[in-house]
């Protein structure tokens, strides 16, 4: 017994250490996030300010009109309120008259306090009602709360789901304490403010818990009336019109993005088309039938018990997430309530406890689920891991509810074997995740270069935060580029004149390549070669990847600007800003095979994803040339961008688009390369000088001259700023690992 007690105390000590370390890391994360300019917060803040100032002259569901309002209210880029009920504008009303940056900081710290209050409220109540130890529960709840990944996603965007989580937790807590009236009032507020909680209200209706229903109806009515008075009751007409498809702009159900974590979005991704009306009706029938079962509905008598079981409440919350038409990944902060309600199942080892642990791990684990394009069957599993976690937990709740009805009694407080298994698995996973020998350079990487020669490395699949800063022996950095096999990172130095080779494993400079005034560094696809464009003769020097071995030279012109390769690496295009020419090269034989004219001052180059068109940014003529890559024929000259510089391309569904940094007007232009027109302008502020595309084509990274943050764009449609990566150095260059 003494050994067992020692092991338990040791386990609690480890959990406490993990929880405290997680809390410190979370506070640091929140401190940085509070300074970010992000979407989501700007939308709710703008709606709240419109409500308080009574300036709702347009339709809040109108994408174009609302974007104009967000910019007018002090945000650098437009956001949307589309799909939210007018009453959602009341959430940020207490801080809506503050300056936007100050309000963002206040909301971030309020969100942390909401999270702590909700976890403590439900967690300690459930543990105490199950006759568990509050002393033992404290470090476990601290660890769970600080490592729950959807929380970080909410803090990053300053979303409102954490506040909804607190209300949802209060609703369940009051109902479990057999106070259905107040519980219903809070549940109605959840539905009015963010459209969640409908299964809980349906559960109350089917259980004939009229006090809960009356409370929900009262709060719904009050919030609906208040928002109608402040915004105009026509906003409710616009809101329902967006859902019916009769409102301004697209129908709410037409929105499709891999960021959504529901069965509907999964089917859209897996089937490559929106699910039809039959699927929607079938989904609705499943939800209705399931809630009927949860409610223990009987025509002639009420369901047993004064309030539903924790398992049935958990199931209702999970139903809301899994079968919602639009549940974002960061909406899974709401799943924490469902997870805490399942704590009683951990009193013994059973199928329900095993599934609870498994679902909790999938929900808590830091998968990078945002804005990824599913390419393989396996990614349908990994990209939707949060959804599968909710499904597994939903199955656990169903088994637990079924067992309760069979009167399977567990002696409370005697074993709690499931808790210790969960803790052991969780500790093991945390140790694996943070182990020192876990090399972060294996994932997708963004290299950010500073004017003083420092280079920050950012992992793009976990946090989008710098994990290392490498000093290069440069006083002025002119370019960055990865070797194709990641054998190294190349940094072109304008002072002194050389190309530094960075060993990514050792995270230090390992060698230098002699090259006069290096301007661009590019790896040749499918070949172990790095091409360095230099100002002056010979123009291009070719090195073996990761080494200083010179393989060859190509003499072209003294003012080369950029180079882009075909997908197989057989052909290359090189821009020459001095003679307004673009040279076509046979990359295998290292010789020029053609030349074409684009515009005045060609600099940035990019090929469309199918390799069929070449885009050239002409800095002096303020145009983008679209050229047929096979025939070298100029197809179009697109204007509307002041000082175009870098350009990247991607495909959004069937649409081929390009993103061009317009240095002189502080924006990024989005171009439809099939219709040859600018379809969107995104103001990023400052002087944008570098641009890079995520390997999956779903995010664009923009460097602002002298700024200490990288602007991150979501490719849409519509495209928008999602947040800014803090790098704490004056950025100048960007490169994404191939």
Secondary structure, 3 states (H helix, E strand, C coil): CHHHHHHHHHHHHHHHHHHHHHHHHHHHHHHHHCCCCCCCHHHHHHHHHHHHHCCCCCCCCCHHHHHHHHHHCCCCCCCCCCCCCHHHHHCCHHHCCCCHHHHHHHHHHHHHHHHHHHHHHHHHHHHHHCCCCHHHHHHHHHHHHHHCHHHHHHHHHCCCHHHHHHHHHHHHHHHHCCCHHHHHHHHHHHHHHHCCCHHHHHHHHHCCCHHHHHHHHHHHHHHHHHHHHHHCCHHHHHHHHHHHCCCCCCCHHHCCCCCECCHHHHHHHHHCCCCCHHHHHHHHHHHHHHHHHHHCCCCCCCCCCCCCCHHHHHHHHHHHHHCCCCCEHHHHHHHHHHHHHCHHHHHCCCHHHHHHHHHHHHHHCCCCCCCCCCCCHHHHHHCCHHHHHHHHHHHHHHHHHHHHHCCCCCCCCCCCHHHHHHHHHHHHHHHHHHCCCCCHHHCCEEEEEECCCEEEEEECCCCCCEEEEEECCCCEEEEEEECCCCCCEEEEEEECCEEEEEECCCCEEEEEECCCCEEEEEECCCCCEEEEEECCCCEEEEEECCCCCEEEEEECCCCEEEEEECCCCCEEEEEECCCCEEEEEECCCCEEEEEEECCCCEEEEEECCCCCEEEEEECCCCEEEEEECCCCCEEEEECCCCCEEEEEEEEECCEEEEEEEEHHHCEEEEEECCCCEEEEEEECCCCEEEEEECCCCCEEEEEECCCCEEEEEECCCCCEEEEEEECCCCEEEEEECC
